[in-house]
Amino acid sequence: MQNQIHIQRFAEENVSEIYKAVRQLIVPGQSHYERLGIFASLHRAWGDDPVRATGKAAASWAAQFSQPFPFFFNKTDWARLLFLIMASEHDADFLTAETFDSMIRRGDHSEQITLAKILFYLPEAGEYRQTAERMIATNSSDVFKSLAHHNPYPMAYFSDLMFQQMVLKALFIDLPSRPILGLDQRANAELFRMANDYVREREIASRSVPRGFAYIESLQAEARA
C-alpha cells in the first residue's frame, strides 16, 4: 500500500488534472459493476496522449520504485491506475485476483493494454501473477508488447519458465528483446538453449533471424566470458 500512496502523491504533483478528476469519480456506495464501468469509460475521457515528466519528477519516481519513469503511460493509463488504487482504498475487496482476471478476459483492447502496463503498480500486484502469465498467450501483439516491454512486472513476479516463454514469444513475433526488463539478470543456460534451437530451425528453413536474437546472443557471450 505504501507504493500506492507514493503513486498518488506523485500524480497529485505531476498530473494533477487527472488526479483531481479521478478522485471525484470515487463515490461511497458505488457497486462493483459501476466501478468497472467507470474504469472502462476513462479512455473516452482521457485518450492516448502521452504524459511527460520533468527530469526531477522522473528521478523521484526512479528513486522511489527502483524503476525508470513509465514514459509509455498515456493519460488513460494514469487515470485507470489511479482509479483502481483509489477504488481499492474504499473497498479492499474490489480488485481481487478474480476481478482482475475477469477484467482481462472481458475488457476491450484498450483495457487489456492498460492493465498489462500498470500491473506492477497495482495493490497486491503479485496476486495477479497467474492471469499475467496467461496473457503471454494473447493473440494481440499490442497487449503482449505492453506486458513484455519496459514492464517491471514479469521480472519481479514471473516464474523462470514463464519468463523464458515470454522471451521466446518475443522472438517468435519478431519483437526486440532489449526492452524486456531484467532479461540481462534472468537469462540462463536454458533460455539460451531454447533461443539457439529456435534460430537454428529458422536458419535451416532459410528464414530470417529474429531481430531480438542479437541481444540474447550478446548476453550469452557475456555469460561465457
Kinemage of the C-alpha trace (Angstrom):
@kinemage 1
@onewidth
@group {chain A} dominant
@subgroup {mainchain}
@vectorlist {calphas} color= white
{ca met a 1} P 0.000 0.000 0.000
{ca gln a 2} L 2.955 2.315 0.617
{ca asn a 3} L 3.766 2.306 -3.087
{ca gln a 4} L 0.192 3.276 -3.943
{ca ile a 5} L 0.417 6.230 -1.555
{ca his a 6} L 3.548 7.411 -3.326
{ca ile a 7} L 1.869 6.984 -6.718
{ca gln a 8} L -0.999 9.199 -5.613
{ca arg a 9} L 1.375 11.831 -4.240
{ca phe a 10} L 3.349 11.778 -7.473
{ca ala a 11} L 0.177 12.098 -9.533
{ca glu a 12} L -1.151 14.942 -7.384
{ca glu a 13} L 2.046 16.880 -8.031
{ca asn a 14} L 2.715 15.941 -11.665
{ca val a 15} L -0.596 15.001 -13.312
{ca ser a 16} L -2.882 16.964 -11.055
{ca glu a 17} L -5.657 17.384 -13.615
{ca ile a 18} L -6.059 13.618 -13.911
{ca tyr a 19} L -5.635 13.086 -10.174
{ca lys a 20} L -8.373 15.562 -9.249
{ca ala a 21} L -10.802 14.304 -11.901
{ca val a 22} L -10.377 10.667 -10.913
{ca arg a 23} L -10.756 11.390 -7.199
{ca gln a 24} L -14.160 12.920 -7.917
{ca leu a 25} L -15.253 9.668 -9.568
{ca ile a 26} L -14.917 7.694 -6.338
{ca val a 27} L -18.268 7.856 -4.546
{ca pro a 28} L -19.185 5.857 -1.413
{ca gly a 29} L -21.735 3.156 -2.079
{ca gln a 30} L -20.766 2.553 -5.704
{ca ser a 31} L -21.374 -1.001 -6.804
{ca his a 32} L -18.676 -3.277 -8.142
{ca tyr a 33} L -20.175 -3.072 -11.631
{ca glu a 34} L -20.456 0.709 -11.539
{ca arg a 35} L -16.748 0.951 -10.826
{ca leu a 36} L -15.864 -1.448 -13.619
{ca gly a 37} L -17.972 0.686 -15.950
{ca ile a 38} L -16.151 3.843 -14.863
{ca phe a 39} L -12.793 2.124 -15.432
{ca ala a 40} L -13.826 1.242 -18.980
{ca ser a 41} L -15.107 4.760 -19.714
{ca leu a 42} L -11.857 6.513 -18.844
{ca his a 43} L -10.406 6.013 -22.312
{ca arg a 44} L -13.130 8.178 -23.802
{ca ala a 45} L -12.378 10.864 -21.247
{ca trp a 46} L -8.578 10.960 -21.497
{ca gly a 47} L -7.479 9.383 -24.777
{ca asp a 48} L -3.976 8.320 -25.752
{ca asp a 49} L -1.944 11.492 -25.264
{ca pro a 50} L 1.404 10.795 -23.581
{ca val a 51} L 2.269 12.048 -20.106
{ca arg a 52} L 5.614 13.785 -19.781
{ca ala a 53} L 7.672 14.143 -16.630
{ca thr a 54} L 10.324 16.671 -15.747
{ca gly a 55} L 13.797 15.393 -15.043
{ca lys a 56} L 13.273 15.963 -11.329
{ca ala a 57} L 9.950 14.101 -11.318
{ca ala a 58} L 11.373 11.186 -13.289
{ca ala a 59} L 14.336 10.956 -10.918
{ca ser a 60} L 11.970 10.990 -7.936
{ca trp a 61} L 9.950 8.156 -9.458
{ca ala a 62} L 13.076 6.098 -10.170
{ca ala a 63} L 14.336 6.586 -6.605
{ca gln a 64} L 11.007 5.510 -5.103
{ca phe a 65} L 10.312 2.470 -7.263
{ca ser a 66} L 13.809 1.472 -8.426
{ca gln a 67} L 12.334 1.576 -11.927
{ca pro a 68} L 12.526 4.139 -14.730
{ca phe a 69} L 9.614 6.536 -15.043
{ca pro a 70} L 6.900 4.804 -17.161
{ca phe a 71} L 7.174 7.127 -20.154
{ca phe a 72} L 4.915 4.757 -22.106
{ca phe a 73} L 1.906 5.500 -19.849
{ca asn a 74} L -0.637 7.708 -21.577
{ca lys a 75} L -3.328 9.799 -19.858
{ca thr a 76} L -5.805 6.928 -19.860
{ca asp a 77} L -3.253 4.608 -18.245
{ca trp a 78} L -2.655 7.110 -15.446
{ca ala a 79} L -6.380 7.684 -14.948
{ca arg a 80} L -7.100 3.960 -14.798
{ca leu a 81} L -4.198 3.246 -12.444
{ca leu a 82} L -5.290 5.991 -10.080
{ca phe a 83} L -8.903 4.874 -10.253
{ca leu a 84} L -8.071 1.280 -9.325
{ca ile a 85} L -5.843 2.418 -6.452
{ca met a 86} L -8.474 4.813 -5.089
{ca ala a 87} L -11.334 2.338 -5.537
{ca ser a 88} L -9.314 -0.300 -3.670
{ca glu a 89} L -8.802 2.131 -0.797
{ca his a 90} L -12.571 2.498 -0.464
{ca asp a 91} L -13.256 -1.214 -0.913
{ca ala a 92} L -10.486 -3.676 -0.116
{ca asp a 93} L -12.443 -6.454 -1.832
{ca phe a 94} L -12.848 -4.584 -5.124
{ca leu a 95} L -9.696 -5.596 -7.001
{ca thr a 96} L -9.340 -9.300 -6.268
{ca ala a 97} L -7.434 -11.783 -8.412
{ca glu a 98} L -10.787 -12.980 -9.753
{ca thr a 99} L -11.845 -9.446 -10.655
{ca phe a 100} L -8.559 -8.750 -12.395
{ca asp a 101} L -8.864 -11.964 -14.390
{ca ser a 102} L -12.397 -11.015 -15.418
{ca met a 103} L -11.258 -7.540 -16.475
{ca ile a 104} L -8.618 -9.066 -18.734
{ca arg a 105} L -10.971 -11.627 -20.260
{ca arg a 106} L -13.913 -9.270 -20.791
{ca gly a 107} L -12.161 -5.953 -21.322
{ca asp a 108} L -11.675 -4.379 -24.717
{ca his a 109} L -8.297 -3.955 -26.382
{ca ser a 110} L -7.591 -0.636 -24.661
{ca glu a 111} L -8.420 -2.026 -21.226
{ca gln a 112} L -6.205 -5.076 -21.711
{ca ile a 113} L -3.283 -2.914 -22.808
{ca thr a 114} L -3.672 -0.607 -19.824
{ca leu a 115} L -3.948 -3.477 -17.345
{ca ala a 116} L -0.786 -5.046 -18.762
{ca lys a 117} L 1.091 -1.759 -18.446
{ca ile a 118} L 0.029 -0.862 -14.903
{ca leu a 119} L 0.160 -4.328 -13.319
{ca phe a 120} L 3.330 -3.714 -11.338
{ca tyr a 121} L 1.888 -0.672 -9.577
{ca leu a 122} L -1.473 -2.128 -8.531
{ca pro a 123} L -2.266 -3.042 -4.914
{ca glu a 124} L -1.259 -6.655 -4.151
{ca ala a 125} L 0.308 -6.927 -7.614
{ca gly a 126} L 1.671 -10.412 -7.002
{ca glu a 127} L -1.869 -11.774 -6.654
{ca tyr a 128} L -2.411 -11.336 -10.392
{ca arg a 129} L 0.578 -13.402 -11.496
{ca gln a 130} L -1.341 -16.362 -12.916
{ca thr a 131} L -3.520 -14.132 -15.083
{ca ala a 132} L -0.496 -12.108 -16.169
{ca glu a 133} L 1.370 -15.266 -17.162
{ca arg a 134} L -1.622 -16.423 -19.201
{ca met a 135} L -1.510 -13.111 -21.028
{ca ile a 136} L 1.656 -14.318 -22.752
{ca ala a 137} L -0.640 -16.384 -24.986
{ca thr a 138} L -2.616 -13.341 -26.158
{ca asn a 139} L -3.264 -13.032 -29.876
{ca ser a 140} L -2.748 -9.281 -29.671
{ca ser a 141} L 0.798 -8.159 -30.310
{ca asp a 142} L -0.032 -4.794 -28.691
{ca val a 143} L -1.191 -6.412 -25.455
{ca phe a 144} L 1.825 -8.710 -25.435
{ca lys a 145} L 4.211 -5.817 -26.077
{ca ser a 146} L 2.641 -3.873 -23.197
{ca leu a 147} L 3.379 -6.808 -20.913
{ca ala a 148} L 6.847 -7.631 -22.227
{ca his a 149} L 8.464 -4.267 -22.997
{ca his a 150} L 9.581 -1.720 -20.401
{ca asn a 151} L 7.429 -3.515 -17.840
{ca pro a 152} L 8.899 -4.452 -14.436
{ca tyr a 153} L 6.148 -6.959 -13.629
{ca pro a 154} L 7.497 -10.058 -15.432
{ca met a 155} L 10.975 -9.526 -13.982
{ca ala a 156} L 9.531 -9.196 -10.478
{ca tyr a 157} L 6.864 -11.905 -10.470
{ca phe a 158} L 7.100 -14.404 -13.344
{ca ser a 159} L 8.497 -17.869 -12.760
{ca asp a 160} L 11.656 -18.728 -14.689
{ca leu a 161} L 9.662 -20.900 -17.084
{ca met a 162} L 7.078 -18.220 -17.874
{ca phe a 163} L 9.711 -15.512 -18.189
{ca gln a 164} L 11.508 -17.709 -20.713
{ca gln a 165} L 8.262 -18.329 -22.582
{ca met a 166} L 7.680 -14.590 -22.795
{ca val a 167} L 11.158 -14.002 -24.212
{ca leu a 168} L 10.696 -16.787 -26.760
{ca lys a 169} L 7.349 -15.389 -27.869
{ca ala a 170} L 9.021 -12.018 -28.390
{ca leu a 171} L 11.385 -13.823 -30.755
{ca phe a 172} L 8.503 -15.651 -32.461
{ca ile a 173} L 6.684 -12.407 -33.288
{ca asp a 174} L 9.923 -10.576 -34.077
{ca leu a 175} L 9.949 -8.038 -31.276
{ca pro a 176} L 13.202 -6.608 -29.911
{ca ser a 177} L 14.372 -8.305 -26.736
{ca arg a 178} L 16.445 -5.469 -25.243
{ca pro a 179} L 13.329 -3.650 -23.880
{ca ile a 180} L 12.450 -6.723 -21.767
{ca leu a 181} L 13.363 -5.534 -18.282
{ca gly a 182} L 15.503 -7.944 -16.300
{ca leu a 183} L 16.464 -10.092 -19.268
{ca asp a 184} L 20.125 -9.463 -18.564
{ca gln a 185} L 19.576 -10.713 -15.000
{ca arg a 186} L 17.271 -13.665 -15.656
{ca ala a 187} L 18.796 -15.066 -18.831
{ca asn a 188} L 20.219 -18.524 -18.159
{ca ala a 189} L 21.555 -21.579 -19.948
{ca glu a 190} L 18.074 -22.964 -20.605
{ca leu a 191} L 16.871 -19.741 -22.230
{ca phe a 192} L 19.996 -19.579 -24.364
{ca arg a 193} L 19.470 -23.191 -25.457
{ca met a 194} L 15.838 -22.616 -26.434
{ca ala a 195} L 16.643 -19.398 -28.285
{ca asn a 196} L 19.537 -21.026 -30.140
{ca asp a 197} L 17.388 -24.009 -31.110
{ca tyr a 198} L 14.664 -21.731 -32.460
{ca val a 199} L 17.079 -19.651 -34.502
{ca arg a 200} L 18.777 -22.778 -35.838
{ca glu a 201} L 15.397 -24.101 -37.021
{ca arg a 202} L 14.745 -20.836 -38.850
{ca glu a 203} L 18.147 -20.871 -40.485
{ca ile a 204} L 17.632 -24.448 -41.682
{ca ala a 205} L 14.332 -23.336 -43.191
{ca ser a 206} L 16.129 -20.376 -44.864
{ca arg a 207} L 14.149 -17.916 -42.770
{ca ser a 208} L 15.455 -14.672 -41.284
{ca val a 209} L 16.936 -14.491 -37.791
{ca pro a 210} L 14.574 -12.656 -35.389
{ca arg a 211} L 15.829 -9.171 -34.604
{ca gly a 212} L 15.620 -9.865 -30.875
{ca phe a 213} L 18.178 -12.632 -31.060
{ca ala a 214} L 21.210 -10.328 -31.355
{ca tyr a 215} L 20.769 -9.046 -27.803
{ca ile a 216} L 20.241 -12.551 -26.419
{ca glu a 217} L 23.357 -13.655 -28.279
{ca ser a 218} L 25.321 -10.811 -26.686
{ca leu a 219} L 24.134 -11.871 -23.222
{ca gln a 220} L 25.201 -15.412 -23.996
{ca ala a 221} L 28.659 -14.193 -25.000
{ca glu a 222} L 28.961 -12.235 -21.747
{ca ala a 223} L 27.946 -15.328 -19.752
{ca arg a 224} L 30.682 -17.340 -21.460
{ca ala a 225} L 33.372 -14.719 -20.892
